[in-house]
Amino acid sequence: MPDESDVVRVLDTIGVTYEMVECDPEFADTAAFCEKYGFPPEQSGNTILIASKRGEKKYSACIALAHTRLDVNHTVRDLMGIRRLSFASADETAELTGMMIGGVTPFCLPDDLPVYVDSRIMTLDYVILGGGSRSAKVKIDPEIFNQMPSVTVVDGLAN
């Protein structure tokens, strides 16, 4: 099960500048975190696991800004090549990633899991993302996504 120390290790290996932001686990969900700690939702990203509904289970992780909504029924469906998708349950998310909703980070996901990032994130000077647990967030330059082989930046991933 990844935690903040795993995230720090991965980010240090990549060699990027970042800041770990500690938070009360009760305020780990993005809206509550932003309100409590004064970060704008427009600078905060959610890492959301998407799952196929039928047949062999397939997953992807999508990162969208907190004030937007993933376009699961069109863009994500087309990217995954699967007709019926849904948000992965909290149990599925924990089983696949080892992380709880509210703490999922793109930096400790399974290597074979595709990660899609909404292109609007790439225009920001920083983004706040899950830190691997409900006790931390990561403040980081979105340029990190250009250094991660499993990441695809997608126009229109969210509305």
Order of alpha helices (4+ residues) and beta strands (2+ residues): alpha-beta-alpha-beta-beta-alpha-beta-alpha-beta-beta-beta-beta
